[in-house]
């Protein structure tokens, strides 16, 4: 994993994402993502999983230009 994102960074990165799709791809419950979006503090595991997913997605987008 690269660097652990803060809860606020994760919330910001999720603003334009379909949370159902993110849940399917990360194997997290969609309700976990909706609660995070609405301000609930995520667990360390959730932050780790989402940080890895979001950073990988960002680097893939940069490579594909």
Buried (B, 14 or more C-beta within 10 A) or exposed (E): EEEBBEBEBBBEBBEEBEBEEBBEEBEBEBEBBBBBBEEEEBEEEBBBBBBBBBBEBEEEEEEEE
